[in-house]
Amino acid sequence: MAKVRIELFATLREKFGKSVEVECDSLEDCFRKAAKVLGDEFLREVLDEEGGIRDDRIITINGRNIKDEMKELKNGDVIAVFPPIAGG
């Protein structure tokens, strides 16, 4: 198991706070364990019904976009979650 930090941005930060630390085996496991702390709504904000990353989310590990690529996690990794952002 890896101890990682999940950082949240924009509207997710407003709803759930800045970050949470969890020990997990996979990216999906990390999000499920974070939901135990942040609430089930967090899981719906990040994962789709099949347990994959929602199409409208950007997920990075240590600053690298990992869209549709499940990477092995290591202690100290930082997972960042970005919701869709619009502006003008």
N, C-alpha and C positions, 0 to 999 in steps of 0.2 A: 504494500500500500504506500501511496505517496501522499505527503502532506502538501497541499496546494492552497493558494489564495485565489478566490474568484472575485474579480473587481467588476462592478456594475457602472454603467454610464447612462447619461441622459434620463429618460423617464423611468428606467429601471432603478437608477440610483434614488430618484425621488420616492419611489414606492417601497424599496427594500433596504436602502442604505448603501454605503460606499463599497463594502466588501465583506466577505465571510471566508473563514478558513475551514477546510475539511480534509479528512483522510479518505482516499478513494482509490479504486483500481482502474477506472476508466472514466472518460468524459461524462458519459451518461450517469455513472455512479456518483460522480462529483455533484452533478446537478440534482440528483435525487437526495443526496445527503444535505445539500444546501437547502433544499425545500423543507427538510425537517426543522431547520432553524428559521427560515424565512417564510414558510407557509406554502401550501399547495399551489397557490396562484403563481408563485415563482416558476414552478415546473411548467405550467401552461404557457408562461411567457417565453420559455426557452426551447422546449421540446414539442414536436408535433405528436399526433396521436399514435404513431408507430414507434416513438422513442428516438427519432432522429432530430437533428437540429432544424428548427423552423427556417424556412427559406428566407424569411425577412430579417434574420439575425446574422450578425457578423461575430464570429468567435475567433479569438486569437489565443495562442499559447506563447508566452514570452515575446509578444509583438508580431508573431507570424500568423497570418490568416490560415485557418485549418479547415475551411469549409469542406464538408463531405469527406474529411480525412481524419480518421480516429487515430490519434497518436498515443504512443506509450507515455505515461506521465512519470515525472521524476520529482523527488522532494524539492520544494522551493519553486516549482513552476507557478507562473501567474497566468490564470485564465481570465481573459477580458471578454465581456459580453456587451455588444452594442445593439440597441434596437434601431429600427429605421429612424432616420433623422431628416426632417425637412426644414427648410428655412427660406428666407427671402431677403 
